[in-house]
Amino acid sequence: MTEQTMLAPDNRTLYGEILRPPAGYVLDQALATTYTLDFETALVVPATMAFHAAENRQDTLDSPLALLEGLERLSSRIAIFCEAGRIKAMPKQGNRLTALLENTVTEVLAPRGGAFHPKLWVLRFAPIDTGPTFMRLALLSRNLTADQSWDLSLVLDGEETAKRNKANKPIMDLVAALPSLATGRGASAANRAIAQSLTQSLNKTSWQHPEQILDICFAVNGITDEAWAPKMGRSVGIISPFVTDEALQELTSEALEDQCYLWGRQDELSALTPETLAKFGHVLVLDDMAETEDGEETTPDSNTAHSRNSVPARGLHAKAFFTEHCYDRRWHTEVTIGSGNATRAALLPSKGDGTGAANVEVFATLTGLRRHIGRVQDQFSPERLGRYLQDFTPYTSETTGTDATIERKLDRLRKMLAQAGLTLRCSEMPGDRIALLLSSQTPLHVPETIGLSVWPLVIGADHSRTIDALDQTDLPLCELALVDVTRWIGVRLEDKASGILQEFTLGTDLRDLPENRTAQILKSVIQNKSAFLNYIRLLLGDVSDAGKALMAAGSGGAGEGAFNTAQDRPLLEDLVRALSGDKQQLHEIERLMARLVDPDTGESDVIPAEFQMLWASFRQVMESETT
């Protein structure tokens, strides 16, 4: 057996490492696609990119100043596209800072009726001084959530060159198509610009190949009439949490039973026919791993009962396809990784009934010499992945066909809501209160067997309203403080007979929003003079040092902790240093102060009077240099 295999369980990459710029570079633009999304993870992403010390997700969430500055600094450079209606539910109160993601997150739908399922990052980094433009492409099997399942990632680094790279065309086509897939209010102008710009960069990017890899090919399903699937030989290895008989039969049509390996979820494997299982000499599951559920593959491939929620996933979320081929009288091993499961919806041609290769998926196939990267059987050997696996034992699912039918019924209403063109209109009330009015561009009638309730995301489900129908008539939703207004609403669907629930978050088109909403959010985070001075230091200081300080402050990030008072470090030094530079930091401070000062009185409860006097001198110098 070769000493090397493609999948080494001990070779692990932290998600944050994928997002951080290389030494000497800063993030220019980033684009992500995901099936499901949770806002807490989305909030942490800009802080992770901005502060290299932010290793722990919860530490970052406990530091509101870090979240705020990450969003302020980078959210306009990040575009996230996710499946409409698949943002995780927040039945309790949501984070007010989700308002700052309103233009970052775009909800989309697959054009062929399946699931929008690709997981990738395209990142462009600009040199701080001189140097080439640095690009990074990450193809993942996980969503932009806190899920802890077993996942796979392919991370490619490269540079923009003067020569076009035709091999990147499938990725380019996907990125270019994203804004056109948007539902509801559509993609923001910033997201459209990011998609267009990164498509142009991909056109001229050359990737560094991993060690021993001779060739990399990309493929995308779901945005054209063609369906792509890996070409499998006599030796086959498949890692897929979700599986269907038809897809597996197709993938193993030329395979030898004793050279076929299948690693899947126990409940999904139990739903396969004996004829399909007999195609594989080795059927495997994880050995006593932690159970998680990420809510994938909700588009049913048939009327079988195993479409969703049968049992929690047994720790598996990775997808990979292995095979061997002989080219030029030399044996090669091919490994395909990406977002697609071994299902009809992900891989096979459509039958014209809304199933089939209707999912939007992304894949990368890596090819290397078999003697260098191992045979299919080597990947699953006891010295490699096999030490974490055990033989499959059939599992009798407790999920009934009735439950699966109900889930599909709720899914149909979920998609109808996503396509209805929901609008939230703000009506100003006394006392800085806002009345929210909900309507839809497309009339929607809720079936009598289903309960629908919605609520403004930030204030939680305790303020939900039951809805029987929506149309273009404004429906009063609730009154709330301006600081709690976002375009996001929480949604709960319930089958009244069985009690089966679906909860999720939807975006709306938010209209007539008062201009000072963002200023109110800033004031809710920068609540006192100590917090203000901390934030000024964050704007002026070294990114790495600032990140470490904020993480050390922990839950005291709103004002107490690592920075403490103005005596820790003279602000004047930092201000003078910024004045001698490009003054970008000073312009950010001016913008911050404008939002924290009362426009009528010119005063602020959180800006120390001494700092206002000091800042007046710097403002005068800045103004004199621009005249």
N, C-alpha and C positions, 0 to 999 in steps of 0.2 A: 504493500500500500504506500502511496506517495506520502511524504511528510506534510505536504500542503493540500488543503482543500479550500474551496471557495468560501464556505461558511465556517468560520472559527468562532464557537460560542464565547471564547474568552476575549475576542476582539470586539470591544463594545465602544460605542460612541454616544456621548451625551447629546441630547437634542440641542442644548445651548451652544455646543461646540460648532455645530453646523451653521449657526446663525452669526457667529462672531467674525469680524473682519480679520484678515491676516495682518501681521505686523507691518506698520507703515501705511495702512489703508483705513478708510472710513466707508461706512455704508453709503452708497449713492441711491440705489433703488432695490426693492425686493418685492417679489410676487409669490404668493402661496395659493395652492388649491387644496381643498379638503372636503370630505363628505360631511362629517360632523365637526362641530366647533363648540368649544365652551369659552365664555367670555373671560374667565379668569386666566386661562392660558393665553388668549389673545392679548390681554392687558399686560402680561408678563413679557411677551415677545419684544416690544420696543425697549423695555428696560434691560432685557438681556443683551440686546444689540448695543445699547448705549453704555452700559456699565459692565465691564468685563468681569467684575467681581461677583455678579449676581448668579451664584451657582444654584441656589435653592429656590424653587418656585414659591414655597410658602413664605420664605423670608422676604421675597420681593413683594408678595401680596400684602405682607404686614408692614410695608414701608410705602405709605401713600405718596410721599414726596418723590420716591424713585419711580413709581408708576406714572405720576403726573409729568415729571420731566422726560421720561422715556417717550410718552405719548406726544408731548409738546415738541420734542426734538425730532422724532422720527415717524410719527404716524402718517404724515403727508407723503412719506417716501415708501410706504408699505401698502400693497394691495392684497387683500385676501378674498378669494372667491370660494363660496361653500354652497352646498345643496340647500335650496329654499326649504324652510321648515325643519331643518336639522341642526339648528343652533340649540344647544342644551337648555333644558328648562331651568328656571330659577324661581321656584315657587316662593321662596323667602325673598327678603329684600335683595335687590341687585346693587352693584357698585355704580355710583353716580358717574364714575369715569368712563363707563361704557358709552356715554354720550360722545366722547372724543373718538370713538370708533365708527361713528355713523357714516363717514365717508370712506373709511378703510375697508369695511366689510361689504361685499356685494353678494346677494343671494342669486343663485342661478338654477336653471333646470336643464336637464339633458334634452337635446332637441329631438331624440328618437323615442322619448317616453320612458326611458329607464332611469337609472340613478346617476347623478354626477359624482363620480367616484375616484378621480385621480388625486394622488397625494404627491405634490412636488413643491420645491422651492427653487426659484430662479433669483439669484442675488448678483448684483453688480457693485463692486467696490472701487472707489476712486483713490489714487495715490495722494498721500498728504503733501508730498513734495513733487517729485517726478517719477515717472514709471508708467508701465502699460496699465490699461484697464483690466482689472482682475474679475473673472466671472466664476460663479459656483452654481452647480446644478445638483440638487438632492432629490432623488426618487425614493419615496418612503412607502412602507406598508401601513403606517399608522396615521391617524387623523390628528388634527390640531386640538387635542384634548389631553386630559391628565391620565389617560388610559395607561396601564402598566403591563400590558400583554407583551409576549414575545414578538418582536418586530424585526424587519430587515430594512437596511438603508444602503443606498449607493450614493456616494458623494464624489462628484467630479469637479476638480478645479481646472481652470483654463484662463486664457488671455484672449482679448480681442485682437484680431490680426487684420491684415488688408485683404486676405483671401476668404472667399465664401466657403462655408462648410455645409455641403448638401446633406450630410448625415443628420444634421440638426433639424431638418425640415418638419418631421412629425411634431417635435416639441414647439417649433415656431408656429405651426398651424394651430396647435392647441392654445397657446398663449394669445395669439392674435384673435382667436374666436371667442375668447372668454367674455368680453363686454357684450357681445351680441346674444349671449345666453342668459343675460340678466332678466329677472322678472321684477314685478312691482315697479318701483320708481326708476329702475335701471342703474347702471354703473355710474359712479361719480366721474366728473371730468378728470380728476386726478388719477383714478384707477384706469380710465381709458388711456390716458397719456403714458402711464407706467407700462401697461400691456404693450402699447405700440413701441415704446422705446426699447424695452427688453427684447421684443421680437427682432428689432433691428440689430441689437447686440448679439443675439444668438446666431444670427445669419453669418457672423464673422468670428465665431468663437471656436478655438481649437482646444480640445480637452486633453489633459494628461491621463494616460491609461494606467489603471492599477497594475501592480507588478504581475508579470506573466500573462497579461491580457493582450491579445493580438488585435481584437476588433470589438467595437461597441456599436450596436444598432438600436435605434429607437422605434417604437410603434405606438400609435394612439388609436383607440376605438371610440365609436360613438359620435363622431362629428362628420363622418362621411358615410356613404352607403356600403363601404367595404368593411369586412370583419377580419381582424387579424388574430391568429393564434400561433403559439410556438410550434415549429415543426419538430415532432418527436420521432426518435428512432426506435431501435429495439430495446435500448435501456432507457428507462423512464423513472424520474423521481419527481413527485409532486408534493408541495407543501401548500395547503389551502384550508383555511378554517371553514369555508363554505364550499360545498360540492354538489353537483347534480349528475345523474346517471348519463345523460346524453353527452355532456362535456367530457366526462372521464372516458366513455366509450370511444369518442372521437380521438382523444389524445393518446390512447393506447392501441389504436387500430393496427399498428405494426409492431407492437412490443411483445417481448417474451415475458411470460408470467414471472419466472424466477428472477428477472432483472427489473421488476417493477416495484417501486416504493411509493407509498401514500401515507402522508402524515396529515391528519385532520382533527376535527373536533368529534368527540365521541357521539354526540347526538346527531350530527350531520352524517357521519359514517353509518350509523344505525339505520338511517332512512334510505340508504342505497339498496338496490336489488342484489340478491346473491350473485347474479350474472356479472354485475359490475365489480363487486368485491373480488370475484374469482379471477379478474384480470390482474390482480396485484398479489405477488407472492409475499409481500411485506406490508401490512397495514398497521399503522402506529398511531399512538396518542401520547400526549405529555404525561410524564410520570408524577402524579400527585402535585401538580403545580397549582398556584393560587388561581382561583376562578375570577374572571372579569367578564364584562359584557360591554361591547362598544357599539352595538346597535346597527351593525352593517348588514348588507344584502337583504334589505327589506322589500326589494322588488321580487315577488315570488316568481320562480321559474315554471311552476306548474300549480296544480290544485292540491298538492300534498300538504300535510299538516306541519312540515318542519320549516316553514318559511321564516319564523321569527319567534324569539322569546321562549323557545322550548326549554332550554336549560342555559345557564350562564356559560360563556365560552371558557374552555379550560386553558386559559393563559395563552392561547395561540391567536396571533393576528398577522403573522408573516405570510407572504405568498411568494412562491418560487417554483420554477419548472426546470428540471435538469434532463439533459439527454446527451448522446454521443453520436458523432458523425465522422466519416472518413473523407477528408479533402486532400487532394494531391498526395495520396498514399500515406497520409499521416492522420492519426486519430485525434479528434478535437472534442473537448467537452464544452457544451453550451449551457449557460445558466441565465434564465430569464427571471428578473425580479420586477416588481412594480405593484400596482394597486389591484390588479384583477384576480379574482378567485377562479377556480376551475368550475365555472358555472356557465349555463347557456347565456345568461344576461351579459356576462363579461366577455365571452370569447366567440360564440357561434353566430352564424348568419341569422338574420331575423326571418321569422316566418310571416311577418306582416301583421302580427297580432299584438304588437307592443312589447313582446318579450324578445329574446334573442340578444344579438349584439347591440342592445339599446343603451347599455351603460357607457358613460364616458370613462375610459380607463387609459392609463399610461404604462408603458413597459420599456425596459432596457434589456437587451440580450448581450451578454459578455461571452466571448469565445477565446479559448486558450488551448494549448496542447494538453492532451489528456495526461501525459506523463508529468506535466508541471502542476496542474490544478486538480488532478484526481478524477477517478471514474465516478459514475453515479453512486455506486455502492459505497465508495469511500466517504461520501458526504454523510451517510447515515451509519457509519461504523461506530462501534462502542467507544473508540478513542475520540470520536468527534460528537456529532449530534446524538448518536445512539445512546450515550450515557444519560441523556435526559428523557429517553423515550421508553415506552413499554408497548407490548402487543395489544392490539385493539380487542376489547370484549364487547359484544353487541349490547346496546343500551335500549331499553324500551321507553320511548318518549311518553311523558305524561300530557303533552299538549294534544288537544283534540282537533279534528278538522273544523269544528265549530269555532274554536279559538282563533285558528288561522284565518277563517272567513271574516271574523270580527276585526282582526288586525288589518286585513286588506280594506275593509270598509272604512275604518278610521284613517288609514293611509290615503284613501281617495279623497276624503274630506280635507285632510291636511294639505294635499296638493291643490285642491280647489281654493283653499284659503290663500295659499302662496301665489296663485294665479289671479286672484280677484282684484288686485290693484288696491290694496288697503290704504286709506288716507287717515292721518290724524291731524285735525285742525286745532290750533291753539286759540282760545278766547281769553283775553286778559280780564281778571277779576280783581276786586279790591284786595289790598294787603299782599301784593306780589304773589297772588294765587293765579293758577291757570286752570281753566276748564278745558278738558280734552274731549273732542267730538270725533267719533269714528264713523267712517263710511267706506264704501267699496265701489270701484268703477264698474265691476261686473256684479249683478244681483246674485245673492247667495242665500239659499234656503237650507236650513239645518234639518236633516231628517228627524222625525219625532222620536226615533229610537236612540238618538245621540244627544248628549248634553254638551254645549259649547259655552265656555266661560273664558273671558279675557281680562287682562289687567295691565296697567302701566308697569313695565318691568322693575323699575327701581323701588317702588313702594310695596311690591309683593302681592301674592294671591289673596291676602285678606281683603283686598280692595277690588276683587274681581266682580264682573257683571256677567250675568247669563244672557246669551244672545240667541234668538231664534232665527233671525234673518238680517241680512245687510244689503243695502243698496246705496245709491248716491245721496240719500237723505242723511244728514248729520244725526248720529245717535250719541247722546251724552254718555261718556264713559265714567269720568269722575273729576273731582277738583284736587289739585295738588300744588305744592310749591314749585316755582319755576326751576329751582335747582334740581328737581327730581324728574324733569321732563326729558325724555329721549324719544327717538323714533321706534324704539323696541317695545313690543308688547309680549307678555306671557300668554300662552294659550293652553287650555286643558280640554281635551276631548274625552268623553266617557260614554261607553256603551251602557245604557241604562239597565239592561237586563242582566249582564254579566259583571258589570263593575270594572271591566277592562279599561285602563286609562292610557292616554298618551299626553305628555306634557312637553312643550317646546317653546322656542322664542321665534317670533316673526318680526321682520322689519316692515315699516310702513313709510309712506311719503309724508314727512312732517312739514306742515305748512303754518305760516303766520307765527313763527317762533320769534319771541322778543330777542333783540340783538344782544342783550346782556346775559343770556343764559350761561355762556362759557365763563364769563367773569364771576357769576354766582358759584359755579362749580369750583373755580380757583379759590374763592374765598372759603368754601367749605373744607378745602384741604389745607390752605394756608390760613389757619384760624387765629394766629396770634403773632406778636412781634418776633418771638423766638423762631417760629416756623418760617417767617419771612426771611430772616437773616440766614437760616439754614439753606433756604432755597437760593438765595443770592450766591452763597458760597458754592452751591451746586452748579449754578450757571457759570461761575468764574473759575472753578477749580479744575484740577486734572480729573479726567473721566474715571480712571481707575481708582484714584484716591476717594473721589466722591462716592463711587459705587461701594467701596469697602465701608465707608463711614455710614452710608444709609443702611447697608445690610446689618452693621453692628447695632444701629439704632433700633432695628426690629420694629415691634409694634408701636414704639414711641416715635416713629418717623414723622408724625404730624408736628413735631416740635421739639421733643426732648431727645437727649442721647448724644451721639457722637460729636455733633458740632457744638451743641449747647449755646453759649452766649458769644457776643462779639469779642469777648476777651480772649477766646481761643486762638484767634489769628486775625491780625489787622486787615480789615477789608480794603483800606486805602491802598495797600501794596497790590492787591489783586486788581483793583480798579485801574491803577496806573499802568500795570502790565497790559491789561486789556486795551487801554487807550493807545498804547504804542503799537498794537497789533492791527488786525483788520477791523476791529471794533464790533464784530458780529455779536459778541457776548454783551456789549453795552447796549446794542439795539434790542436784544432780547430782554434786558432789564427794563428798558424804556417801555417796551410793549407790555411787560408784566405790570409795571406800576400804573400804566394807563388803565388797565383793567381792574386794578385794586382800589383806585382812587374814586371817590364819589364825584361824578361829573358836575354836580351842582355846587358842592362846597369845596372841592379840591382837597378834601381831607380823607384820611384812611385810618381805620382802627388798628391795622396790622403793620403799617409802615412806620418805624420809629421816626420821630421828628428830626433827630440828629442825622439820620440817613437821608431824609428829604433835603436837608440843608446841604449835605455833602454832594448829593446827586445833582443839585441845581448847578453847582460849579462844573461838573462833568458835562451836563447837558449844554451849558453855555459854550464849552470848548468844542463839543461835537457840532453844534450849530454853526460856529464860526468857521469850521473847516469845510463845511458844505456850501458856504456862501462865497 
